[in-house]
Amino acid sequence: MLHIENVGRRGFLKGMLGAGAFVLSVRWAPAEMFGSASGAGASDAMTKAPLRPNVYLAIDTDGTAYVIAHRSEMGSGSRTALPRIVADELDADWARVKIVQAIGDEKYGDQDTDGSHSVRSFFDTLRESGATARLMLVRAAAAQWGVPAVDCATELHSVVHKPSGKKLGYGALAAAAAKLEVPKKEDVKLKVRSEWRYIGKGTASYDLKDMCTGKAAYGQDAHMDGMLYASVAHPPVFGSSVKSLDDKAALGVAGVKQTATIDAFKPPIGFQALGGVAVLADNTWAAMQGRKKLKIEWEKSPHSVWNSVAYRKELQETARKPGKVVRENGNVDAEFAKGGKFIEAEYYAPMLAHAAMEPPAALAVYRDGKVEAWAATQNPQGARDAIAQAVGLKKEDVTVNVTLLGGAFGRKSFPDFAVEAAVLSKKTGKPVKVIWSREDDIKFDVYHSVAAMYMKAALGPDGKPVAWLQRTVFPPIGSTFDPGANYSDPGELGLGFTDVPFAVANLRAENGPATAHVRIGWFRSVANVYHAFGIHSFADELAHAAGKDSVEYLLQLLGPDRIIPKNEIAKDYPNYDGDYAQYPIDTGRFRRVLTLAAEKAGWGKQKSGNGYGMGVAMHRSFLTYVATVVQVQVNDAGQVQIKRVDTALDAGTVVNPEMARQQFEGAAAMGTSLAFYGEITATNGVIDQSNFDSYQMARMNVAPRETNVYIVPSEAPPAGIGEPGLPPFAPALCNAIFAATGKRIRELPLSKAGLA
């Protein structure tokens, strides 16, 4: 008889690559992988360490410093950067630091790892955490030696009495320090910048070795003895539900144990599960094969009328009409009425799927009125709340453990897959692991919005715009939480639209309504992606209409170096929740990144045309200033090859430059995929794409040949790293194609124009 055994990715590879037997039995239990609420691994050791001055840090008697990583690691480096801030102020030996991943709990502060603000929001808090422990260790040593604390200082993982040369390690002092009162905030002295040991110094990911050797634990790796594997058939059209079910054939598949219906969500969907029918089996293959044999009749959904071609026309027609004014400087209409040279353009950016390397996965167990889950989630607190609501518990009775995330880009801030696991565990009485296939991931994503934009400018005698009108129309993220929301809120409009930094006396920004037909969610750089594409492509069009060099024209648009007054932008501009006095829009910082990127790229040294072109774009997002120059070669068949990418960024104080560069290198690769191929469409409400054959990624022969990243040294406060590299890439690429061919790109993806 055929014997089926569940196979982990590592076990499969080990069997494929190793000599001899084909090994299929590698399993990873949650306690071994991450620790658990019941206490295991480093998390348990941390709770037993004597010195615990705050929630982020503990020091044991053996000298181990346990540091909490309270935000999720999806490749952005936060699980390394945040603990290094603590370790720096502690004067800890990084080799003696163990990182403990936090469960979802408000005591750690905001844990939703999106918006590129992990370092920015917790920089001061984590510095104080480490410095507080350092002061307690110094005071404990001084008391033991009978000397003034001011005569003591710290070196690497130890306290030193400078006059005598006496030294004690942190482990030897931990118990004594734990008996002291936690110092008041005003008594804690932070290091000056010149004393920083780790901040600003590049290092590899804390988890790199485990990732390379197969020890790192992701959501797909969770395992619990006796668990069932679940594959969920979701409604093919958003808002539909199960009308009738015939599961006889599914139950006949070897390994299938049962089916279970997940109730349809009650609008607004928010963080709820989509609903549908789950097939539960003792292995993944059986669950997926059983699901294929389900016979489900679905209720009709009002979104069945949605077709992408007609919807696009609807958005574009809306963008051509006056919309709600969301920013106004001067009098655009009066300036337009004077006549002159007008430039008009329309831009269109399609809906996008996240398509992270690891599709959604979660394991949950409902037992004795409580739930414990292990999930690849960006938002453990949101997951906990959603699970509690779905299964009828208080949030205090739900524990969400966070695994490593094999990519996320905003998708895994939505915990619907973890909710499914918890609901199914309650229904079956067993631990349940929900695994989404790639097809599930693409067809039932929380999508990045489609957008239509209209631009118009009147040019003066010097070629600069004397009046500028811009409109944007897209179904907002708010529609996922309020079905009646069809206008964008100030938060989304502040993502590259109401914060245009150009020195144009007459400027108006408008927003038109759009109805959502699917879940719209957060995506890497969110609305900045399409706003940067439209606005910075249009700026390049104006440069060419004026007969001017693109870089010089952008510098002229910026005007003299200045801090733009907040009331000049939009009265409700949120500034990424950053204090505008601390994080103003500074055109001088724009100028520095623009001139640096152009200089490093060799701007103007090679004449564009005859298939070769260089394009530029600049953008501020998540409080970081970025300029990107892309060089392309277009062959006789019209195929585009990206020869080189040069990106300069000013993100203020950068904790880990090495991983910052990696984020911007990755943004160039991701930007290539999106610009060349990224598009999600629908027919009668059903998503057309399903896997990488129909939602393509850039392969090695398409990815940029060379990518260079330059970080501007800065003592400004920390800003975002994970997202700001993406927005300027597409306009810089399209501007380069125009320079090479004379063909202006106003619609993405490039594959629709035969350029990819």
HELIX and SHEET records of a PDB file:
HELIX    1   1 ARG A    9  LEU A   17  1                                   9    
HELIX    2   2 PRO A   30  MET A   33  1                                   4    
HELIX    3   3 GLY A   41  LYS A   48  1                                   8    
HELIX    4   4 SER A   78  LEU A   90  1                                  13    
HELIX    5   5 TRP A   94  ARG A   96  5                                   3    
HELIX    6   6 GLU A  106  TYR A  108  5                                   3    
HELIX    7   7 SER A  118  TRP A  145  1                                  28    
HELIX    8   8 ALA A  149  ASP A  151  5                                   3    
HELIX    9   9 TYR A  170  ALA A  178  1                                   9    
HELIX   10  10 LYS A  185  ASP A  187  5                                   3    
HELIX   11  11 ARG A  193  GLU A  195  5                                   3    
HELIX   12  12 LEU A  208  THR A  213  1                                   6    
HELIX   13  13 GLY A  219  ASP A  221  5                                   3    
HELIX   14  14 LYS A  248  LEU A  251  1                                   4    
HELIX   15  15 THR A  284  LYS A  292  1                                   9    
HELIX   16  16 PRO A  302  VAL A  305  5                                   4    
HELIX   17  17 SER A  308  ALA A  319  1                                  12    
HELIX   18  18 VAL A  332  ALA A  337  1                                   6    
HELIX   19  19 PRO A  380  VAL A  391  1                                  12    
HELIX   20  20 LYS A  395  ASP A  397  5                                   3    
HELIX   21  21 ARG A  411  SER A  413  5                                   3    
HELIX   22  22 ASP A  416  THR A  428  1                                  13    
HELIX   23  23 ARG A  438  LYS A  443  1                                   6    
HELIX   24  24 ILE A  477  THR A  480  5                                   4    
HELIX   25  25 PRO A  490  LEU A  493  1                                   4    
HELIX   26  26 ASN A  528  ALA A  545  1                                  18    
HELIX   27  27 SER A  550  LEU A  558  1                                   9    
HELIX   28  28 LYS A  566  GLU A  568  5                                   3    
HELIX   29  29 ASN A  575  ASP A  577  5                                   3    
HELIX   30  30 THR A  587  ALA A  601  1                                  15    
HELIX   31  31 PRO A  657  TYR A  677  1                                  21    
HELIX   32  32 PHE A  729  THR A  741  1                                  13    
HELIX   33  33 LEU A  750  ALA A  753  5                                   4    
SHEET    1   A 4 LEU A  51  ASN A  54  0                                        
SHEET    2   A 4 LEU A  57  ILE A  59 -1                                        
SHEET    3   A 4 ALA A  65  ALA A  69 -1                                        
SHEET    4   A 4 VAL A  97  GLN A 101  1                                        
SHEET    1   B 3 CYS A 152  GLU A 155  0                                        
SHEET    2   B 3 SER A 158  HIS A 161 -1                                        
SHEET    3   B 3 LYS A 166  GLY A 169 -1                                        
SHEET    1   C 7 VAL A 256  ILE A 262  0                                        
SHEET    2   C 7 GLY A 276  ALA A 281 -1                                        
SHEET    3   C 7 LEU A 228  ALA A 233 -1                                        
SHEET    4   C 7 VAL A 432  ILE A 435  1                                        
SHEET    5   C 7 ALA A 361  ARG A 367 -1                                        
SHEET    6   C 7 LYS A 370  ALA A 375 -1                                        
SHEET    7   C 7 VAL A 398  VAL A 402  1                                        
SHEET    1   D 2 VAL A 242  ASP A 246  0                                        
SHEET    2   D 2 LYS A 295  TRP A 298 -1                                        
SHEET    1   E 5 LYS A 324  ASN A 329  0                                        
SHEET    2   E 5 LEU A 507  GLY A 512 -1                                        
SHEET    3   E 5 PRO A 465  VAL A 473  1                                        
SHEET    4   E 5 ALA A 451  LEU A 459 -1                                        
SHEET    5   E 5 LYS A 341  ALA A 349 -1                                        
SHEET    1   F 4 TYR A 612  SER A 621  0                                        
SHEET    2   F 4 THR A 624  VAL A 634 -1                                        
SHEET    3   F 4 VAL A 640  ASP A 650 -1                                        
SHEET    4   F 4 THR A 707  ILE A 711  1                                        
SHEET    1   G 2 ALA A 682  THR A 683  0                                        
SHEET    2   G 2 VAL A 686  ILE A 687 -1                                        
END                                                                             
